[in-house]
């Protein structure tokens, strides 16, 4: 079964950005984070299908 979510580190690596950029800019650029858990132990993850859809939207037409 394919992974449905990626953590911040995996997502940042996939997008070739830093994790700090992802924490700071994700919502502003249209990437929707999911929070699993509460407080300091909460895990932020991104849905793989939504990240892939966002990447396709970033394509520059020539």
Beta strands, then each sheet from edge to edge (+ up, - down):
strand 1: 5-7
strand 2: 33-36
strand 3: 43-47
sheet 1: 1+ 3- 2+
end
